[in-house]
Amino acid sequence: MRHETLQTVRGMRDLMPEDVWKLRFVESNARRLAELYGYEEVITPIIEHYELLAAKIGEETRKRMYVFVDLGGRKVALRPEFTASIARLFITKLAAAPKPIRLFSFGSLYRYDEPQLGRYREFWQANYELIGSSKPEADAEILCLTNDFLKNLGLRNYIIKINHIGILRGILSHEGIPEDKQNAIMQALDKRNWSEAISLAKSFGVNNECLETLEKLIGIRGYEKASFIKEVSDAVKAYPEAISALENFRETLELLERTSLKIQFYFEAGFARGLEYYTGIIFETYVPELDIAICGGGRYDRLIESFGGGMVPAIGVAFGVDRIILAMEKQGISLPKPQRERVLVIPTNSKLLPEAIKASNVLRENGISSEVEVMGRSLSRALSDGSRRGVTYAIIIGPREISEGKVILRDMREKIQEKVKIEDLPVKIRSKSSFKGG
């Protein structure tokens, strides 16, 4: 076999035990938050029909999907994000359910991006969707959840960059720009290519007044809500749909203010996201130590309708687990290690193996992790190996002790040992661990 075939495919990773622990730590926090907010977990397939995933994903992401034809001749793809699958699930399984519907997902996603810091071709997300409400309180809930997620992990100084895409779309719709051409402009804005966005708008036939308005919006940004709202309001006063979108944005922001939550927003009127299905509030979160977003989301009131499911408003947020772990590491946040005892059961000769297995079963039945020495090592070598691997207790099975119904319990950290009855092992180990605060 060629050497290169033993390497992971570019952009993919083997997750070692330490990596898995970090992933599961964030996952457990994500799942706990879902329970606190009333979001129920669903699991959707990794593979979906290409047409479903490609419909509103955005041109850049569409180009980076893993697409193939299966053995049945169907064109399918690995999911590049969760929302399209959730919309399909809603239409087929939950359309008649009482609203709102709160759904949580956690899993791997796939995009053929250029691998770099915090970006992989297989990556993990925690995803929350609130379906059925178009109210500002639904937007506020998702933003509160976002803040809680990051705060509970100990992240500091994060900023939520935020805008309302309805302002930009309201202007372009007023000028008669069709949705597909609007999407091209949004893609340029997403990449912060301001001049390209203006050039595209000009090539699509918008008038000079509209171009001036777009240029003004691109320059409006900052941390102060009041000045942002005023500047945008002055800029879009000729566009009724944009004014309506701005009013909706203001209502959500004022609702959050009245809750006294301390959320640091950065307002940017020219901010857009690459996904084509957004209709309202959009946002991304950054920490100072990274120049990539660690989470993002927004409102998508027409996605379900575009799939044939009727007009159902919705908003969601997705957290990039790999990036969040990276952000935690950059900020020096220590993830707690698993608190458990590791017990190694060592028979002093092969005839005592059945007794070693019996002793380990007693421990496991009482919820204590235990391993049996299976390499045929001598006692001294087994103890030395156990010490290197972080074993906290060794149970030595010797013929004299077994004849008395006992074993030797060795504390690997304190280097002390004592004889203990087999049936007393669980209580003895727990009492020692409790005394040490383990």
C-alpha positions as CSV (number, residue, x, y, z in Angstrom):
1,M,0.0,0.0,0.0
2,R,1.3,3.4,-1.0
3,H,2.4,5.7,1.9
4,E,0.0,8.5,0.9
5,T,-3.0,6.2,1.2
6,L,-2.2,5.9,4.9
7,Q,-2.5,9.6,5.3
8,T,-5.9,11.2,6.0
9,V,-7.6,12.8,3.0
10,R,-6.6,16.5,2.9
11,G,-8.8,18.6,5.1
12,M,-9.9,15.6,7.2
13,R,-8.5,14.7,10.6
14,D,-8.1,11.8,13.0
15,L,-9.4,13.0,16.4
16,M,-7.3,11.6,19.2
17,P,-8.6,11.0,22.7
18,E,-7.7,14.5,23.8
19,D,-9.4,16.1,20.7
20,V,-12.5,14.0,21.3
21,W,-12.7,15.0,24.9
22,K,-12.6,18.7,23.8
23,L,-15.3,18.1,21.2
24,R,-17.5,16.2,23.6
25,F,-17.1,18.9,26.3
26,V,-18.4,21.6,23.9
27,E,-21.1,19.2,22.8
28,S,-22.3,18.5,26.3
29,N,-22.5,22.2,27.0
30,A,-24.4,22.7,23.7
31,R,-26.8,19.9,24.6
32,R,-27.3,21.3,28.1
33,L,-28.1,24.7,26.7
34,A,-30.6,23.2,24.3
35,E,-32.4,21.6,27.2
36,L,-32.4,24.9,29.2
37,Y,-34.0,26.7,26.3
38,G,-36.4,24.0,25.3
39,Y,-34.8,22.9,22.0
40,E,-35.4,19.2,21.2
41,E,-32.6,17.3,19.4
42,V,-33.1,15.8,16.0
43,I,-30.6,13.9,13.8
44,T,-30.7,14.3,10.0
45,P,-28.7,12.3,7.4
46,I,-25.2,13.3,6.4
47,I,-26.2,12.7,2.8
48,E,-29.1,14.6,1.2
49,H,-30.4,15.1,-2.3
50,Y,-28.1,17.6,-4.1
51,E,-31.1,19.8,-5.2
52,L,-32.2,20.3,-1.6
53,L,-28.8,21.4,-0.4
54,A,-27.9,23.5,-3.4
55,A,-31.1,25.4,-3.7
56,K,-30.4,28.3,-1.4
57,I,-26.9,27.6,-0.1
58,G,-25.1,30.4,-2.0
59,E,-22.8,30.1,-5.0
60,E,-19.5,30.0,-3.0
61,T,-20.7,27.1,-0.8
62,R,-22.4,25.4,-3.7
63,K,-19.0,25.2,-5.5
64,R,-17.5,23.5,-2.4
65,M,-20.0,20.8,-1.8
66,Y,-19.0,17.1,-1.9
67,V,-21.3,15.9,-4.7
68,F,-21.5,12.4,-6.2
69,V,-23.9,10.0,-7.9
70,D,-24.9,7.1,-5.8
71,L,-25.4,3.5,-7.0
72,G,-29.0,4.2,-7.7
73,G,-28.1,7.0,-10.0
74,R,-29.2,9.8,-7.7
75,K,-27.2,13.0,-7.4
76,V,-26.5,13.5,-3.7
77,A,-24.2,15.5,-1.6
78,L,-22.6,15.6,1.9
79,R,-24.4,18.2,3.9
80,P,-22.4,21.5,4.0
81,E,-24.8,23.0,6.7
82,F,-27.8,22.0,8.7
83,T,-30.6,24.4,7.8
84,A,-31.7,22.9,4.5
85,S,-32.0,19.5,6.2
86,I,-34.0,21.0,9.1
87,A,-36.3,22.7,6.6
88,R,-36.9,19.4,4.8
89,L,-37.5,17.6,8.1
90,F,-40.0,20.3,9.2
91,I,-42.0,20.0,5.9
92,T,-42.1,16.2,6.0
93,K,-42.5,15.5,9.7
94,L,-43.4,18.6,11.7
95,A,-45.6,20.9,9.5
96,A,-48.7,20.2,11.5
97,A,-47.0,20.4,14.9
98,P,-47.8,23.3,17.3
99,K,-45.6,26.4,16.8
100,P,-43.0,27.5,17.7
101,I,-40.8,24.5,17.1
102,R,-37.3,24.6,18.6
103,L,-34.8,22.1,17.2
104,F,-31.2,21.3,18.1
105,S,-28.6,19.4,16.0
106,F,-25.0,18.4,16.5
107,G,-22.8,16.7,14.0
108,S,-20.3,16.9,11.2
109,L,-20.5,18.9,8.0
110,Y,-18.5,18.9,4.8
111,R,-17.1,21.6,2.5
112,Y,-14.2,21.5,0.1
113,D,-12.6,24.7,1.5
114,E,-8.9,25.4,1.5
115,P,-7.6,24.0,4.8
116,Q,-6.2,26.6,7.2
117,L,-6.3,27.6,10.8
118,G,-9.7,26.8,12.1
119,R,-11.0,25.6,8.8
120,Y,-11.3,22.0,7.8
121,R,-13.2,20.1,5.1
122,E,-14.9,18.0,7.8
123,F,-16.0,20.2,10.7
124,W,-18.5,20.1,13.6
125,Q,-21.4,22.4,14.5
126,A,-24.0,22.8,17.1
127,N,-27.1,24.1,15.5
128,Y,-30.3,25.7,16.9
129,E,-33.4,26.5,14.9
130,L,-36.6,28.4,16.1
131,I,-39.4,27.8,13.6
132,G,-42.8,29.4,13.4
133,S,-42.3,33.0,14.8
134,S,-41.5,36.2,12.9
135,K,-41.5,38.3,16.1
136,P,-38.6,40.3,17.5
137,E,-38.7,38.1,20.6
138,A,-37.7,35.1,18.5
139,D,-34.7,37.0,17.2
140,A,-33.9,38.1,20.7
141,E,-34.1,34.5,22.0
142,I,-31.5,33.3,19.4
143,L,-29.2,36.2,20.3
144,C,-29.6,35.5,24.0
145,L,-28.9,31.8,23.4
146,T,-25.8,32.8,21.4
147,N,-24.5,34.9,24.2
148,D,-25.2,32.2,26.8
149,F,-23.4,29.6,24.7
150,L,-20.2,31.5,24.5
151,K,-20.3,33.0,28.0
152,N,-20.9,29.5,29.6
153,L,-17.7,28.2,27.9
154,G,-15.8,31.1,29.5
155,L,-15.0,33.0,26.3
156,R,-14.2,36.7,26.8
157,N,-14.4,39.9,24.8
158,Y,-16.4,38.4,22.0
159,I,-18.3,40.7,19.7
160,I,-21.5,39.9,17.7
161,K,-21.3,41.6,14.3
162,I,-24.9,42.2,13.3
163,N,-27.1,43.6,10.5
164,H,-30.5,43.2,9.0
165,I,-30.3,41.9,5.4
166,G,-33.8,43.1,4.8
167,I,-32.4,46.7,4.6
168,L,-30.1,45.9,1.7
169,R,-32.7,43.6,0.0
170,G,-35.4,46.3,0.4
171,I,-33.3,48.8,-1.5
172,L,-32.4,46.3,-4.3
173,S,-36.0,45.0,-4.6
174,H,-37.3,48.6,-4.8
175,E,-34.9,49.0,-7.8
176,G,-36.3,45.9,-9.5
177,I,-33.2,43.8,-9.0
178,P,-34.2,40.1,-9.1
179,E,-33.2,37.8,-6.3
180,D,-30.4,36.0,-8.2
181,K,-28.7,39.2,-8.9
182,Q,-29.2,40.4,-5.4
183,N,-27.5,37.2,-4.2
184,A,-24.4,38.0,-6.4
185,I,-24.2,41.4,-4.6
186,M,-24.5,39.7,-1.2
187,Q,-21.7,37.3,-2.1
188,A,-19.4,40.3,-2.8
189,L,-20.4,42.0,0.4
190,D,-19.9,38.7,2.4
191,K,-16.3,38.7,1.1
192,R,-16.0,42.4,2.1
193,N,-15.3,43.3,-1.6
194,W,-17.2,46.6,-1.5
195,S,-16.1,47.9,-4.9
196,E,-17.2,44.7,-6.6
197,A,-20.6,44.9,-4.9
198,I,-21.1,48.5,-6.2
199,S,-19.9,47.5,-9.6
200,L,-22.3,44.6,-9.8
201,A,-25.2,46.9,-8.7
202,K,-24.3,49.4,-11.4
203,S,-24.1,46.7,-14.0
204,F,-27.6,45.5,-13.0
205,G,-29.0,48.9,-13.9
206,V,-29.6,50.6,-10.6
207,N,-29.7,54.4,-10.7
208,N,-27.2,56.8,-9.2
209,E,-29.3,57.5,-6.2
210,C,-29.3,53.8,-5.3
211,L,-25.6,53.5,-5.8
212,E,-25.0,56.5,-3.5
213,T,-27.3,54.9,-0.9
214,L,-25.4,51.6,-1.1
215,E,-22.1,53.4,-0.8
216,K,-23.4,55.2,2.3
217,L,-24.6,52.0,3.9
218,I,-21.2,50.3,3.3
219,G,-19.6,53.1,5.3
220,I,-22.0,52.9,8.3
221,R,-20.5,50.8,11.1
222,G,-19.8,51.0,14.8
223,Y,-20.7,50.0,18.3
224,E,-23.4,52.6,19.0
225,K,-26.9,51.4,18.3
226,A,-28.5,54.9,18.3
227,S,-26.1,56.5,15.8
228,F,-26.3,53.4,13.6
229,I,-30.1,53.4,13.5
230,K,-30.1,57.2,12.7
231,E,-27.5,57.0,10.0
232,V,-29.2,54.0,8.3
233,S,-32.6,55.7,8.6
234,D,-31.3,58.9,6.9
235,A,-29.7,56.8,4.2
236,V,-32.7,54.7,3.3
237,K,-35.6,57.2,3.7
238,A,-36.5,56.8,0.0
239,Y,-37.0,53.0,0.4
240,P,-40.1,51.8,2.3
241,E,-39.1,48.2,2.5
242,A,-35.7,49.1,3.9
243,I,-37.3,51.4,6.5
244,S,-39.6,48.6,7.6
245,A,-36.7,46.2,7.9
246,L,-34.8,48.8,10.0
247,E,-37.8,49.2,12.3
248,N,-37.9,45.5,12.8
249,F,-34.2,45.5,13.6
250,R,-34.7,48.4,16.1
251,E,-37.5,46.6,17.9
252,T,-35.3,43.5,18.5
253,L,-32.3,45.6,19.7
254,E,-34.5,47.6,22.1
255,L,-36.1,44.4,23.4
256,L,-32.6,43.1,24.2
257,E,-31.6,46.4,25.8
258,R,-34.6,46.2,28.2
259,T,-33.5,42.7,29.4
260,S,-30.3,44.3,30.7
261,L,-28.2,41.7,29.0
262,K,-24.6,42.8,28.3
263,I,-24.1,41.8,24.7
264,Q,-21.4,43.7,22.7
265,F,-22.7,44.3,19.2
266,Y,-20.8,45.7,16.3
267,F,-23.2,47.2,13.7
268,E,-22.3,47.0,10.1
269,A,-24.8,48.1,7.4
270,G,-22.8,46.6,4.6
271,F,-22.5,43.2,6.3
272,A,-24.0,40.2,4.4
273,R,-23.6,36.5,4.7
274,G,-23.0,34.1,1.9
275,L,-26.1,31.9,2.3
276,E,-28.9,33.0,0.0
277,Y,-31.8,32.2,2.3
278,Y,-31.5,35.0,4.8
279,T,-34.3,37.6,5.0
280,G,-33.8,39.4,8.3
281,I,-31.3,39.8,11.1
282,I,-27.9,38.2,10.4
283,F,-25.0,38.0,12.7
284,E,-21.5,36.5,13.3
285,T,-19.4,36.3,16.4
286,Y,-15.7,37.0,16.7
287,V,-13.1,37.0,19.4
288,P,-10.0,39.3,19.2
289,E,-7.6,36.4,19.0
290,L,-9.1,35.0,15.8
291,D,-10.1,36.7,12.5
292,I,-12.6,34.1,11.6
293,A,-16.2,33.8,12.9
294,I,-16.8,31.2,15.6
295,C,-20.6,31.2,15.1
296,G,-23.2,32.8,12.8
297,G,-26.9,32.8,12.1
298,G,-29.9,34.8,10.9
299,R,-33.5,34.8,10.0
300,Y,-34.8,32.9,7.0
301,D,-38.5,33.5,6.5
302,R,-38.9,32.2,3.0
303,L,-36.7,29.1,2.9
304,I,-39.4,26.6,3.9
305,E,-41.8,28.3,1.5
306,S,-39.2,27.9,-1.4
307,F,-39.2,24.2,-0.6
308,G,-42.9,24.0,-1.0
309,G,-43.8,24.0,2.8
310,G,-45.8,27.2,2.9
311,M,-44.9,30.6,4.5
312,V,-43.2,29.6,7.8
313,P,-40.8,32.1,9.4
314,A,-37.7,30.9,11.1
315,I,-34.4,31.9,12.6
316,G,-31.3,29.9,13.6
317,V,-27.7,29.9,14.7
318,A,-24.8,27.5,14.2
319,F,-21.7,27.3,16.3
320,G,-18.4,26.2,14.8
321,V,-17.2,23.7,17.4
322,D,-13.6,23.4,16.0
323,R,-13.3,27.2,16.0
324,I,-14.7,27.6,19.5
325,I,-12.2,25.1,20.8
326,L,-9.4,27.1,19.1
327,A,-10.7,30.3,20.5
328,M,-10.8,28.8,24.0
329,E,-7.2,27.7,23.6
330,K,-6.1,31.1,22.3
331,Q,-7.7,32.7,25.4
332,G,-6.0,30.2,27.7
333,I,-9.3,28.6,28.9
334,S,-8.6,25.2,30.3
335,L,-11.1,22.5,29.6
336,P,-11.7,20.3,32.7
337,K,-10.3,16.8,32.4
338,P,-12.5,13.8,32.9
339,Q,-12.7,13.1,36.6
340,R,-12.5,9.3,36.9
341,E,-10.4,6.7,38.5
342,R,-8.4,4.3,36.3
343,V,-8.0,0.9,37.8
344,L,-5.6,-1.8,36.4
345,V,-6.2,-5.4,37.6
346,I,-3.0,-7.5,37.5
347,P,-2.9,-11.2,38.0
348,T,0.5,-12.4,39.2
349,N,0.2,-15.5,37.0
350,S,-2.0,-16.8,34.2
351,K,-3.9,-19.2,36.4
352,L,-5.3,-16.2,38.2
353,L,-6.8,-14.5,35.1
354,P,-10.3,-15.7,35.9
355,E,-10.1,-14.0,39.3
356,A,-8.7,-10.9,37.7
357,I,-11.7,-10.7,35.3
358,K,-14.1,-11.4,38.2
359,A,-12.6,-8.5,40.2
360,S,-12.8,-6.1,37.3
361,N,-16.4,-7.1,36.7
362,V,-17.2,-6.2,40.4
363,L,-15.8,-2.7,39.8
364,R,-17.6,-2.1,36.5
365,E,-20.9,-3.2,38.0
366,N,-20.3,-0.5,40.5
367,G,-19.5,2.1,37.9
368,I,-15.7,2.1,38.3
369,S,-13.6,1.9,35.2
370,S,-11.2,-1.0,35.2
371,E,-8.8,-2.7,32.9
372,V,-7.3,-6.2,33.0
373,E,-3.6,-6.6,32.3
374,V,-3.7,-8.5,28.9
375,M,-0.1,-8.3,27.8
376,G,1.3,-11.1,30.0
377,R,3.7,-8.6,31.6
378,S,5.5,-9.3,34.9
379,L,4.1,-7.5,37.9
380,S,6.8,-4.9,38.0
381,R,6.5,-4.1,34.3
382,A,2.7,-4.0,34.5
383,L,2.9,-1.5,37.3
384,S,5.5,0.6,35.5
385,D,3.3,0.7,32.3
386,G,0.2,1.5,34.4
387,S,2.0,4.5,36.0
388,R,3.0,5.8,32.6
389,R,-0.6,5.6,31.4
390,G,-2.1,7.4,34.4
391,V,-3.6,4.5,36.2
392,T,-4.7,5.6,39.6
393,Y,-5.1,2.2,41.4
394,A,-3.7,-1.2,40.7
395,I,-5.4,-4.3,42.0
396,I,-2.9,-7.2,42.4
397,I,-4.3,-10.7,42.3
398,G,-2.0,-13.1,44.1
399,P,-2.5,-16.7,45.1
400,R,-2.1,-16.1,48.9
401,E,-4.5,-13.2,48.9
402,I,-7.1,-14.9,46.8
403,S,-7.1,-17.9,49.1
404,E,-8.2,-15.4,51.8
405,G,-10.9,-13.8,49.5
406,K,-8.7,-10.7,49.3
407,V,-6.6,-8.7,46.8
408,I,-3.9,-6.1,47.1
409,L,-5.1,-2.5,46.4
410,R,-2.2,-0.3,45.4
411,D,-2.6,3.5,45.3
412,M,-0.4,4.4,42.3
413,R,-0.2,8.1,43.4
414,E,0.7,7.6,47.0
415,K,2.7,4.4,46.4
416,I,1.0,2.6,49.3
417,Q,-0.9,-0.6,49.3
418,E,-3.2,-2.7,51.5
419,K,-5.1,-6.0,51.5
420,V,-8.9,-5.6,50.7
421,K,-11.8,-8.0,50.4
422,I,-12.9,-8.2,46.8
423,E,-16.5,-7.2,47.6
424,D,-15.2,-4.1,49.5
425,L,-13.1,-2.8,46.5
426,P,-15.7,-0.3,45.1
427,V,-16.4,1.3,48.5
428,K,-12.7,1.5,49.3
429,I,-11.7,3.1,46.0
430,R,-14.5,5.6,46.2
431,S,-13.6,6.6,49.8
432,K,-10.0,7.1,48.8
433,S,-11.0,9.2,45.8
434,S,-13.4,11.2,47.8
435,F,-10.8,11.9,50.4
436,K,-8.4,13.2,47.7
437,G,-11.1,15.3,46.1
438,G,-11.0,13.2,42.9
